[in-house]
């Protein structure tokens, strides 16, 4: 009884702790572009989810006594939220550090631009933008960058005055590498690309891929032996590798408004089947393969947002795919570590498999509905 309750509460907690709009393959929405002109002026465009910005900036008010506190902690309407973010512009400016040739460079102006609409055509929340402007010395040579409120990896895209464009992936609250402002940008080495995309793929599963975790746990619950589980995992891996590659190369594509509800439905289907059948049928492997094709399209959407380096395109693609599999195997290993001692017990199915599968199915159905109607 204790095991059953713990499993159900864990699954529901994982699923419902996130936003109802949780996408199957959502990412940190931070996007940063830094553009220089020939006279040394720069424009820094910081794109973030407005709700996220509000939550992250409010705690730093104690460093800015000139900024008035909110009169109430009640949720704000979008217009009121955007007005508040405009007031918080000085707070945002302090969260960003530009070091040029060993000296800090401060922006001379900062403004907030609200999103043009709540969501885009596919239902994804649109970003708000902080625009910072300033000037560097004419002989500026090296730049280092720090953004103090982002935990997840995000891209910093720099356009130099000569038109060269360079994207540096920043690993959350860490300093960028020194970036040359005068000569040719030094592209990341192959090993640096491997490391970067291994981290991006693995963290996309653990801890961020709650729905992917639930799908893999759903596969695990019906398999009491290693062989059938490996067949399912192999089919799923092969399938999502196929559509991931085809989609990245532009051969196949579906909008996220279609892919995301279908992925949620696949979670519900696997869980419901766990309740209705006691044994793994041969056709389940085919069903898992078909669902793997859907998940591959979801992963492709992630990689399109991340951007793949042109010089190491295949290296980045393979590294991301391998790290996704490592995340998946970690989930299976954790589930096995917790449940293996009980899998031979007579009460394992009624007290563990069925309650956990019901919980997963309910979450999958809930996500399907919210992603279809755009809640």
N, C-alpha and C positions, 0 to 999 in steps of 0.2 A: 504493500500500500504506500509506503514511504517513497519507494523508487518511482512508482507511477505518478504520485503527486508532484514529486520533484521534477520529473521529466516534462509534465504538462506545463507547470509553472515556468520552467526554463524556456520552453519553446514559445509560449505566449509572451513572456517577457522580452525575449529577443526580437520577436516579430513586431510587437506593438510599441516597443520603446522608441522606435523611429517614427518619422513623419508618416502620416497616412498616404502621402504622395510618394513614398519611397519607390524609386525606380529600381528595376532588377539590376541595372548596371550603372548606378549613379556614381558621380565623381565629385570631388571637391571642385566647386565652380569658380575658383579663383583664376583670373586671367590678368596678366600684367604685360603692358606694352610700354616701352620706353623709346621715344623717338627724338633724335638729335638733328639740329640744323647746322648749317655751315658757320653761323655766328656764335655757336656754343649754347644756344637756347635748347631746352629740352621740354618735352611734354610727357608726363607720366600718367597713363590711363590704368586705373585699378578697377577691375570688374569683379563684383561679388554678388551673391544673393543678398538682397536688402535685409531680410529677416535675420540672416546670419550676421551681417554687419552690425545691426542694432544690438544683438546679444553680446557681440564681442567688444564693442566700443564703450558701452555704458559703464563697465567696471573701471575704466581708466579716468573717470570724471574727477577723482580726487587729485589728479595731477593738473587739472584745469579748472581752478576756482572761478574763472571768468565764464565758464559754460554753465548755464542754469541746469539744475537737476529736473528730471521729469516729475510733474506734480502727482502722477499716479503710476502704478505698475500695471494697470489694466492694459490689455492688448490694444494696439493702435490700428486704425484703419490705414490702408495704403497711403492716402494723401498725408495723414498725420505722421505716419512712419517716415515718409520721404522728407517732410518738413523737419522732423527730428534729426534725420541724418545730415541735413544741411547745417543744422546747428552744431553737430558733432564734427564738422570738417576739421577744426584745429586738432581734435583728438586723433583723427585719422592721420594727419600730417606728422604727428609725433611717433606713430607706429612704424614709420618708414625711415630707413637710414641709407643715405647714399654717401659712400666714402670714395673720394676721387683723389688719387695720388696721396693717400694717407690723411686727407682732411675731409671733414663732414661738409656736405653741401646741402643746404636747406632750400626747400621750395619757396618761391616768393608769393605764390598764390595757390589756393586750393578751393575747389567747388565740387558740389555733389550734383550729379545728373540722374534723376530717377529713371527707371525703365519706361520705355514707350508704352508697354502693355504688361499685364500681369504675367502672361505666358506667351510662348511662341505658338506657331501653327501646330506643333506636336504636343502641346500641353506642358512643356518644360518651363519652370519659372524663369523669367528674364532677369538679367543682372542689372544692378545699379552701378554707376560709375563715379568714382572720385577722380577728378582731373587735377593734377598738380603741375605747375609750371615753374621753371627756374632757369638758371644759366650756369654753365661751366666756364672755367678759364679756357682761353683759346688753345693753350698748349696741353690740355688735359690728356692723360695717357692711359691710366688704368682706373677701372671702376669696380667697386665691390658693393653688394646689395644685401639688405636685410629687411624682412617684413615680419614684425614681431607677433602677429596674431593668427597665423595660418599654421596648422599642424600637419596637413597633408601635402604631398608633392604638388607643385604647380609650375606652369611654364612662365618664364620671363623672356619676352621677345624684344630684342633690341634692334632698332634700325639706325644705323650710323648715318652721318651726314653724306657719305659717299654712296648711300643706297644699299649697302650690304646689310643683310638681315641675319641675325643669329638668335637661336633659342636655347636658353639654359634652363634645365629643369632643376628647381630648388627643392630640397627635401624638407619642406616645412620651415620651422623656426631655426634655420641655420643660415650662415653666410654663403653667398654665391662664391664661386671661384673668381679670381681676378679676371676681369674682362678687358681685353685690349681695345682701346678706342682709336688707335692710330693705324696699326698695320692689319694684316689678315687675321681673322678670327681663327683660333686653333680648335678644330673640331674634336669632340671627345674621341678617345681611343675606342677600339672594339671592346676591350674589357670593361671600360667605363659604361658603354652602352649596355653590355650584358648585365652588369650590376644594377644599373638604373631600372631596366625593364623587368628584371627578376623581382625587384622590390615592388614595382608598380603592380605587377600581376598578382603577386602573393598577397599584398595588402588589399587588393581588390576582392579577394576571397575572405581573408582573415585580417582584420575583423569586420570589414565593410560589407561583405556580400552575404547579408543575412538570408536573403531568399535562396541564394545558391547553396548555403549551408543547409537550409531546410530541405532542398531537393535531394542533396547527397545523403542526408540522414534518412529521408524517406526511402531511398534505394537500399540503404543499409538495413532498415528494420525488417524487411521481408526475407532477407537472406541470412539463414542460420549457419551457412557454411561459406568458406572463402571463395570457392570456385564460381558459383553463380554471381556473387557480388563482383568479382573481377570481370566476368563477362559483361555485366551491365556497365561498369566503369569504363571498360575498354570501348564498348559501343558508344557511350556518351563522349568519350575523349576523341575518338576518330571523327564522330559527327561534327562536334563543334570546331574541331581543327579544320575540317573541310570548309564549312561556311565562313569561318573566321578568315581563312586565306582568300576564298573567292570574293568575299565582301570587301576586304581591304584592297584587292586588285580591281574592284569595280565591276565584277562579273554579276553578282547578285546584290540586291539591296531591298530592305523593307523599312518603312518609317518606324520609329520607336513607339508611336501610338498604336501600332499593330503588334510589334514584337513584345513589348512589355506586358500587356494583358495576357498574351499567349504563354509567356513564360510563367506568369502567376498561375494560369490554368494548368500548366504542366505539373506544378507543385501539388495542386489540389488533386489532380488525377492520380498521381503516384500514391499519394497518401490514402485516397479512397480505395484504390485497388488493394492496398495493404489490409484494409478492413474486410473487404469482400472475399478475399482468397487467402488460403493458408500456404500455398506453394507457388513457386516461381514458374510460370509457364514460358515456353520458348518464345512466344510472340511478345513477351514483355521486353525482351532485348531489342526487338524491332521498334517498339514504342519508345523506349529510352533513346534509341538512335535518332528517331524523328525529333524528339524533344531536344536532343543534343544539337541538331541543326538550328533550332530556334535560339538556343543559348549562344551558339557561335555568332549569330547575327547581333546578339546583345553585346558580346565581347568586341565585335567589330566596331560598334558604335563608340565604345570606350576608346579604342585605339585611334579612331578618327578624331576624337576630341583631344587625345594626348598628342597626336602628331608623331609620325615616325621619321627618324633622321634619314635623309635621302642617301647619305653615304653608307649607312649601315641598316638599310631597310629590313632585309631578311634577318639579320642578327637580332634586331629589336623585336621583330615579329615572333621569331622562334623563342627568344628569351621570355617574352610575355606569356606565350603558350605553355612553356615548361613550368613557369612559376605558378600559373593557374592550376596545373596538375599537381604540383607540390602542395598547394593550398587544399586542393580536393583530397589528397591522400592524408593530409594532416587531420582533416575533419573525420575521415573514416577511421584513422588511428585513434583519435580521441573517443569516438563513439564505441569502438571495439574495447578500448581500455575500460570504459565505464560499464558496458553492457555484457561483455563476454562472460564474466562469472555467472550471469543469470540466464544465459541463452538456452541452457539445457534444462532449466526448471520447467515444471508443468504449468506454472502460473505466468511464464514469461509473456506469452501472447496476450492473454486477457488483461494482464495488469500493466504491461509495458507497450507492446506493439500497438494494440488497438487504441488505448488512450492517447499515446503520442501521435499516432497517425491521424486520429480525429482532430487533434489540436493543429497539426500541420495543414490538414484539409481546410479547416475553418479559416486559417490565416490565408491560405492560397485563394480561397473563394473571396474573402474580404479584399485582398489586393486586386483580384481580377475586376471586381465591381468598381473599386475606387479608380483604377487605371482606365477603365472604359468611360466612366462618367466624368473623370477629371477632378475628383475631389482633392 
